[in-house]
Amino acid sequence: MPNDLSVLQGQRCNQSESRSVMRLHQGDCITLRSDAGLFQVIGIDGDHDRCWVRQWPLKPQGSPVFEVPLDQITPPSGPD
């Protein structure tokens, strides 16, 4: 059975396509309404409207993972 939340090979943060919150996948890069930085989606809990993200690109010592509500996510703008 396919699982949209499974880890995919490669760095999906390199994609330039904009996504809506409803099409959010593990590995996608997003921005937060409260922060101008770029973040990578680590996990999604659609039943509770939450996801876990970390700052992107990763810091040499690692980037902490934290939880955010899905309504605080803004997909990055891609080229039209």
OpenMM code with the backbone's topology and positions (N, CA, C; nanometers):
from openmm import Vec3, app, unit

residues = "MET PRO ASN ASP LEU SER VAL LEU GLN GLY GLN ARG CYS ASN GLN SER GLU SER ARG SER VAL MET ARG LEU HIS GLN GLY ASP CYS ILE THR LEU ARG SER ASP ALA GLY LEU PHE GLN VAL ILE GLY ILE ASP GLY ASP HIS ASP ARG CYS TRP VAL ARG GLN TRP PRO LEU LYS PRO GLN GLY SER PRO VAL PHE GLU VAL PRO LEU ASP GLN ILE THR PRO PRO SER GLY PRO ASP".split()
positions = [
    Vec3(0.0842, -0.1175, 0.0000),
    Vec3(0.0000, 0.0000, 0.0000),
    Vec3(0.0887, 0.1238, 0.0000),
    Vec3(0.0730, 0.2173, -0.0944),
    Vec3(0.1564, 0.3372, -0.0983),
    Vec3(0.1287, 0.4274, 0.0222),
    Vec3(0.2321, 0.4977, 0.0627),
    Vec3(0.2209, 0.5893, 0.1759),
    Vec3(0.2823, 0.7222, 0.1360),
    Vec3(0.2009, 0.8280, 0.1254),
    Vec3(0.2506, 0.9599, 0.0864),
    Vec3(0.3516, 1.0151, 0.1856),
    Vec3(0.3550, 0.9619, 0.3069),
    Vec3(0.4453, 1.0131, 0.4080),
    Vec3(0.5768, 0.9363, 0.4119),
    Vec3(0.5969, 0.8411, 0.3228),
    Vec3(0.7218, 0.7657, 0.3237),
    Vec3(0.8370, 0.8538, 0.2775),
    Vec3(0.9565, 0.8225, 0.3256),
    Vec3(1.0745, 0.9003, 0.2894),
    Vec3(1.1116, 0.8693, 0.1456),
    Vec3(1.1325, 0.9733, 0.0676),
    Vec3(1.1714, 0.9578, -0.0719),
    Vec3(1.3200, 0.9853, -0.0863),
    Vec3(1.3824, 0.9225, -0.1828),
    Vec3(1.5240, 0.9442, -0.2082),
    Vec3(1.5471, 1.0838, -0.2622),
    Vec3(1.6593, 1.1453, -0.2273),
    Vec3(1.6946, 1.2765, -0.2801),
    Vec3(1.6478, 1.3882, -0.1901),
    Vec3(1.6788, 1.5087, -0.2294),
    Vec3(1.6436, 1.6276, -0.1525),
    Vec3(1.5263, 1.6961, -0.2189),
    Vec3(1.4065, 1.6752, -0.1694),
    Vec3(1.2884, 1.7350, -0.2296),
    Vec3(1.2862, 1.8854, -0.2108),
    Vec3(1.3706, 1.9384, -0.1228),
    Vec3(1.3736, 2.0827, -0.1013),
    Vec3(1.4230, 2.1571, -0.2244),
    Vec3(1.4772, 2.0896, -0.3199),
    Vec3(1.5267, 2.1556, -0.4397),
    Vec3(1.4150, 2.1859, -0.5382),
    Vec3(1.2953, 2.1347, -0.5146),
    Vec3(1.1877, 2.1593, -0.6098),
    Vec3(1.1437, 2.3050, -0.6063),
    Vec3(1.1045, 2.3551, -0.7205),
    Vec3(1.0643, 2.4954, -0.7282),
    Vec3(0.9130, 2.5107, -0.7403),
    Vec3(0.8412, 2.4017, -0.7459),
    Vec3(0.6968, 2.4061, -0.7630),
    Vec3(0.6277, 2.4431, -0.6324),
    Vec3(0.5310, 2.5317, -0.6399),
    Vec3(0.4540, 2.5705, -0.5222),
    Vec3(0.3488, 2.4643, -0.4929),
    Vec3(0.3257, 2.4385, -0.3640),
    Vec3(0.2267, 2.3393, -0.3245),
    Vec3(0.1291, 2.4013, -0.2267),
    Vec3(0.0080, 2.3530, -0.2269),
    Vec3(-0.0884, 2.3967, -0.1272),
    Vec3(-0.0720, 2.3107, -0.0030),
    Vec3(-0.1236, 2.3589, 0.1094),
    Vec3(-0.1140, 2.2843, 0.2337),
    Vec3(-0.1814, 2.1484, 0.2185),
    Vec3(-0.2892, 2.1404, 0.1422),
    Vec3(-0.3616, 2.0150, 0.1246),
    Vec3(-0.2784, 1.9113, 0.0509),
    Vec3(-0.1757, 1.9524, -0.0195),
    Vec3(-0.0908, 1.8603, -0.0939),
    Vec3(0.0477, 1.8511, -0.0312),
    Vec3(0.0594, 1.8793, 0.0947),
    Vec3(0.1853, 1.8783, 0.1659),
    Vec3(0.2368, 1.7355, 0.1805),
    Vec3(0.3668, 1.7152, 0.1541),
    Vec3(0.4288, 1.5841, 0.1648),
    Vec3(0.5565, 1.5924, 0.2474),
    Vec3(0.5918, 1.4811, 0.3086),
    Vec3(0.7176, 1.4737, 0.3811),
    Vec3(0.8320, 1.5039, 0.2842),
    Vec3(0.9251, 1.5898, 0.3271),
    Vec3(1.0379, 1.6280, 0.2432),
    Vec3(1.0183, 1.7602, 0.1708),
    Vec3(0.8938, 1.8080, 0.1629),
    Vec3(0.8671, 1.9368, 0.0978),
    Vec3(0.9308, 2.0503, 0.1769),
    Vec3(0.9651, 2.1565, 0.1079),
    Vec3(1.0123, 2.2779, 0.1737),
    Vec3(0.9011, 2.3809, 0.1732),
    Vec3(0.8851, 2.4469, 0.2875),
    Vec3(0.7768, 2.5429, 0.3076),
    Vec3(0.8312, 2.6633, 0.3829),
    Vec3(0.7513, 2.7669, 0.3906),
    Vec3(0.7811, 2.8791, 0.4793),
    Vec3(0.6689, 2.8868, 0.5817),
    Vec3(0.6960, 2.9552, 0.6911),
    Vec3(0.5970, 2.9738, 0.7965),
    Vec3(0.5487, 3.1176, 0.7941),
    Vec3(0.4253, 3.1393, 0.8303),
    Vec3(0.3714, 3.2754, 0.8348),
    Vec3(0.4468, 3.3614, 0.9343),
    Vec3(0.5065, 3.2979, 1.0358),
    Vec3(0.5746, 3.3720, 1.1424),
    Vec3(0.7256, 3.3838, 1.1213),
    Vec3(0.7793, 3.3293, 1.0117),
    Vec3(0.9239, 3.3277, 0.9907),
    Vec3(0.9528, 3.3300, 0.8419),
    Vec3(1.0508, 3.4088, 0.8000),
    Vec3(1.0842, 3.4211, 0.6580),
    Vec3(1.1756, 3.3085, 0.6092),
    Vec3(1.2263, 3.2260, 0.7001),
    Vec3(1.3184, 3.1196, 0.6623),
    Vec3(1.2497, 3.0054, 0.5892),
    Vec3(1.3310, 2.9129, 0.5400),
    Vec3(1.2827, 2.7946, 0.4697),
    Vec3(1.2897, 2.6761, 0.5652),
    Vec3(1.1869, 2.5906, 0.5615),
    Vec3(1.1786, 2.4760, 0.6511),
    Vec3(1.1428, 2.3511, 0.5722),
    Vec3(1.1926, 2.2354, 0.6181),
    Vec3(1.1631, 2.1073, 0.5551),
    Vec3(1.0611, 2.0327, 0.6398),
    Vec3(0.9591, 1.9760, 0.5740),
    Vec3(0.8567, 1.8977, 0.6432),
    Vec3(0.9145, 1.7610, 0.6777),
    Vec3(0.9067, 1.7253, 0.8064),
    Vec3(0.9576, 1.5972, 0.8551),
    Vec3(0.8449, 1.4963, 0.8710),
    Vec3(0.7305, 1.5403, 0.9191),
    Vec3(0.6157, 1.4524, 0.9391),
    Vec3(0.4875, 1.5327, 0.9384),
    Vec3(0.3759, 1.4655, 0.9084),
    Vec3(0.2461, 1.5317, 0.8980),
    Vec3(0.1427, 1.4506, 0.9752),
    Vec3(0.0630, 1.5193, 1.0557),
    Vec3(-0.0490, 1.4579, 1.1259),
    Vec3(-0.1755, 1.5305, 1.0810),
    Vec3(-0.2322, 1.4840, 0.9713),
    Vec3(-0.3505, 1.5472, 0.9150),
    Vec3(-0.4727, 1.5361, 1.0050),
    Vec3(-0.4798, 1.4312, 1.0881),
    Vec3(-0.5932, 1.4149, 1.1792),
    Vec3(-0.5981, 1.5260, 1.2833),
    Vec3(-0.4807, 1.5802, 1.3189),
    Vec3(-0.4735, 1.6850, 1.4207),
    Vec3(-0.4251, 1.8180, 1.3639),
    Vec3(-0.4185, 1.8284, 1.2308),
    Vec3(-0.3778, 1.9517, 1.1623),
    Vec3(-0.2449, 2.0053, 1.2137),
    Vec3(-0.1451, 1.9179, 1.2226),
    Vec3(-0.0110, 1.9533, 1.2694),
    Vec3(0.0922, 1.8915, 1.1763),
    Vec3(0.2097, 1.9511, 1.1764),
    Vec3(0.3230, 1.8865, 1.1104),
    Vec3(0.4500, 1.9227, 1.1854),
    Vec3(0.5543, 1.8486, 1.1573),
    Vec3(0.6836, 1.8704, 1.2202),
    Vec3(0.7808, 1.9154, 1.1126),
    Vec3(0.8547, 2.0198, 1.1429),
    Vec3(0.9463, 2.0801, 1.0463),
    Vec3(1.0825, 2.1042, 1.1102),
    Vec3(1.1820, 2.1267, 1.0250),
    Vec3(1.3144, 2.1695, 1.0704),
    Vec3(1.3662, 2.2725, 0.9711),
    Vec3(1.4534, 2.3593, 1.0195),
    Vec3(1.5088, 2.4637, 0.9339),
    Vec3(1.5895, 2.4016, 0.8204),
    Vec3(1.5809, 2.4631, 0.7032),
    Vec3(1.6535, 2.4178, 0.5844),
    Vec3(1.7315, 2.5344, 0.5287),
    Vec3(1.8550, 2.5190, 0.4861),
    Vec3(1.9309, 2.3947, 0.4868),
    Vec3(1.9714, 2.3559, 0.6289),
    Vec3(2.0045, 2.2288, 0.6438),
    Vec3(2.0444, 2.1791, 0.7751),
    Vec3(2.1714, 2.2466, 0.8219),
    Vec3(2.1790, 2.2739, 0.9510),
    Vec3(2.3006, 2.3281, 1.0112),
    Vec3(2.3993, 2.2136, 1.0318),
    Vec3(2.5300, 2.2418, 1.0354),
    Vec3(2.6294, 2.1349, 1.0533),
    Vec3(2.6043, 2.0511, 1.1796),
    Vec3(2.5557, 2.1141, 1.2868),
    Vec3(2.5294, 2.0407, 1.4107),
    Vec3(2.3860, 1.9865, 1.4150),
    Vec3(2.3106, 2.0045, 1.3088),
    Vec3(2.1723, 1.9571, 1.3023),
    Vec3(2.0738, 2.0700, 1.3260),
    Vec3(1.9535, 2.0522, 1.2800),
    Vec3(1.8471, 2.1506, 1.2978),
    Vec3(1.7366, 2.0879, 1.3817),
    Vec3(1.6969, 2.1535, 1.4918),
    Vec3(1.5916, 2.0954, 1.5755),
    Vec3(1.4588, 2.0855, 1.5014),
    Vec3(1.3834, 1.9820, 1.5342),
    Vec3(1.2513, 1.9599, 1.4771),
    Vec3(1.1486, 2.0180, 1.5730),
    Vec3(1.0473, 2.0872, 1.5177),
    Vec3(0.9413, 2.1406, 1.6021),
    Vec3(0.8072, 2.1275, 1.5312),
    Vec3(0.7011, 2.1351, 1.6102),
    Vec3(0.5644, 2.1167, 1.5619),
    Vec3(0.5008, 2.2511, 1.5289),
    Vec3(0.4263, 2.2550, 1.4179),
    Vec3(0.3518, 2.3753, 1.3813),
    Vec3(0.2125, 2.3354, 1.3321),
    Vec3(0.1129, 2.4217, 1.3536),
    Vec3(-0.0204, 2.3967, 1.2973),
    Vec3(-0.0154, 2.4118, 1.1447),
    Vec3(-0.0918, 2.3307, 1.0743),
    Vec3(-0.0922, 2.3375, 0.9278),
    Vec3(-0.1365, 2.4735, 0.8757),
    Vec3(-0.2206, 2.5446, 0.9504),
    Vec3(-0.2656, 2.6751, 0.9009),
    Vec3(-0.1580, 2.7830, 0.9113),
    Vec3(-0.0420, 2.7506, 0.9691),
    Vec3(0.0692, 2.8456, 0.9770),
    Vec3(0.1713, 2.8251, 0.8655),
    Vec3(0.1428, 2.7315, 0.7747),
    Vec3(0.2357, 2.6983, 0.6663),
    Vec3(0.1988, 2.7735, 0.5401),
    Vec3(0.3007, 2.8275, 0.4746),
    Vec3(0.2850, 2.8913, 0.3446),
    Vec3(0.3825, 2.8234, 0.2486),
    Vec3(0.3329, 2.7594, 0.1438),
    Vec3(0.4259, 2.7007, 0.0471),
    Vec3(0.5113, 2.8099, -0.0163),
    Vec3(0.6391, 2.7817, -0.0448),
    Vec3(0.7234, 2.8849, -0.1068),
    Vec3(0.6723, 2.9198, -0.2464),
    Vec3(0.6918, 3.0435, -0.2850),
    Vec3(0.6521, 3.0884, -0.4188),
    Vec3(0.7476, 3.0312, -0.5211),
    Vec3(0.6933, 2.9727, -0.6249),
    Vec3(0.7747, 2.9213, -0.7345),
    Vec3(0.7620, 3.0122, -0.8539),
    Vec3(0.8448, 2.9905, -0.9561),
    Vec3(0.8333, 3.0725, -1.0774),
    Vec3(0.7012, 3.0455, -1.1468),
    Vec3(0.6410, 3.1482, -1.2027),
    Vec3(0.5113, 3.1322, -1.2724),
    Vec3(0.5286, 3.0758, -1.4109),
] * unit.nanometer
topology = app.Topology()
chain = topology.addChain("A")
for resn in residues:
    res = topology.addResidue(resn, chain)
    for name in ("N", "CA", "C"):
        topology.addAtom(name, app.Element.getBySymbol(name[0]), res)
